[in-house]
Amino acid sequence: MGVTDLTCSPESVAKAREYVRGKLGTGHPALDDVTLLVSELVTNALVHSNSRDGGSVTLALADCYDRIHVDVVDAGGDTVPCVRGDALGEGGRGLMLVELLSQGWGVYEDDAGRTVWCQVAYKRGGDAGHGLFCPRQREPS
C-alpha cells in the first residue's frame, strides 16, 4: 500500500493516523484498529527509541488480502519493546492493545535499527483487487 517517513516529533503521530486513513479509506473494515495500533507503535518509537533525538520513523502498510501488515521502523534503543503486565500502570498499555487487537505482532532488530510489526485481520467484502503481496514475518537471527 505504501511507505512514509516521519520526523520524530509529536506531530508525526497525527500524520501517521492521517496516512493510514488515506491508504485504507473510510470504508475499510480494519480502519479503526489499524489507525489505533499505528498510533501506539509510532508513539512508542517517538518515546522509547533512539529516533527520539531528531531521528526518523518509517511507517509501511501492506494489504495482505485478509489482513493489514504494519511495520514501524525506528533507530532501535536500549530496551526491547514488550507487553507490560500492569493494566493499571501509568503507561505501557500500548503494546497490550497491539497484542489484543492484532492477529500477531513482533520485533525485529538488526544493525540498521528496529522494526515493530503487527497484522490486523479483517473480512473482505467482495474482491477489491488488493492483497497480492504481504511481507514475511521476519524471525530474529
C-alpha positions in Angstrom: 0.0 0.0 0.0 2.8 2.4 0.8 5.6 3.7 2.9 6.1 7.1 4.6 9.0 8.6 6.5 8.1 10.7 9.5 10.2 13.1 11.5 10.4 12.0 15.2 8.1 14.6 16.7 4.7 14.5 18.4 3.0 15.8 15.2 4.1 12.6 13.5 1.5 10.5 15.4 -1.3 12.5 13.8 0.4 12.4 10.4 0.7 8.6 10.8 -3.1 8.3 11.5 -3.9 10.5 8.6 -1.6 8.4 6.3 -3.5 5.2 7.4 -6.9 6.8 6.7 -5.7 7.9 3.3 -4.4 4.5 2.3 -7.2 2.4 3.7 -10.1 4.7 3.0 -13.1 5.4 5.3 -15.0 2.3 4.5 -12.2 -0.2 5.2 -13.2 -2.8 7.9 -9.8 -2.6 9.7 -9.5 1.2 9.6 -10.2 1.8 13.3 -7.9 -1.0 14.6 -5.1 -0.2 12.2 -5.3 3.5 13.0 -5.2 2.9 16.8 -2.3 0.4 16.6 -0.2 2.6 14.2 -0.8 5.5 16.7 0.5 3.3 19.5 3.5 2.0 17.6 4.6 5.4 16.3 4.2 6.9 19.8 6.4 4.1 21.2 9.1 4.8 18.6 9.0 8.5 19.5 9.2 8.0 23.2 11.4 4.9 23.6 13.7 4.6 20.6 16.9 6.4 19.7 14.9 8.1 17.0 13.6 10.5 19.6 16.7 12.7 19.4 15.9 14.2 16.0 15.7 10.9 14.0 13.0 9.5 11.8 10.4 6.8 11.9 9.2 4.9 8.9 5.7 3.5 8.6 4.9 0.8 6.0 1.5 -0.7 5.2 0.7 -3.7 3.1 -2.8 -5.2 2.3 -2.4 -9.0 2.6 -5.9 -9.9 1.3 -7.4 -10.6 4.7 -5.1 -8.6 7.0 -3.2 -5.4 7.0 0.5 -5.7 7.8 2.1 -2.7 9.6 5.8 -2.1 10.0 7.1 0.8 12.2 10.9 1.2 11.8 13.0 3.3 14.2 16.6 3.6 15.2 16.4 1.0 17.9 17.1 1.5 21.6 18.5 0.2 24.8 15.4 -1.9 25.6 13.2 -4.3 23.5 9.5 -3.5 23.2 7.4 -5.8 25.4 4.0 -6.0 26.9 3.9 -4.8 30.5 1.5 -6.7 32.8 0.3 -3.7 34.8 -3.1 -2.7 33.2 -3.4 0.0 35.9 0.1 1.5 35.5 0.7 5.0 34.3 1.9 3.8 30.9 2.8 0.7 29.0 -0.6 -0.3 27.7 0.1 0.4 24.0 1.6 -3.0 23.3 -1.2 -4.6 25.3 -3.6 -3.1 22.7 -1.4 -4.3 19.9 -1.5 -7.8 21.4 -5.2 -7.8 21.9 -6.3 -6.3 18.5 -3.7 -7.8 16.2 -3.5 -11.2 14.6 0.1 -11.2 15.5 3.0 -8.9 16.3 6.7 -8.9 16.9 10.0 -7.1 16.9 12.9 -7.5 14.5 16.3 -5.8 15.2 19.5 -5.5 13.2 22.3 -3.0 12.8 20.0 -0.7 10.8 17.5 -0.3 13.7 14.3 -1.9 14.9 11.1 -2.9 13.2 7.9 -3.5 15.3 5.3 -5.1 13.1 1.7 -6.2 13.6 -1.1 -7.7 11.4 -4.8 -6.8 11.7 -7.2 -9.3 10.3 -10.4 -8.3 8.5 -13.2 -9.8 6.5 -13.2 -8.8 2.9 -16.4 -7.6 1.2 -16.0 -8.9 -2.3 -12.8 -8.8 -4.3 -11.3 -5.4 -4.2 -8.2 -6.5 -6.1 -5.8 -5.9 -3.2 -3.6 -8.1 -1.2 -1.3 -9.8 -3.7 1.8 -9.4 -1.5 2.4 -9.5 2.2 5.8 -9.1 3.8 7.1 -12.2 5.5 7.2 -12.1 9.2 10.9 -11.9 9.9 12.3 -14.1 12.6 15.3 -12.9 14.7 18.6 -14.4 13.8 
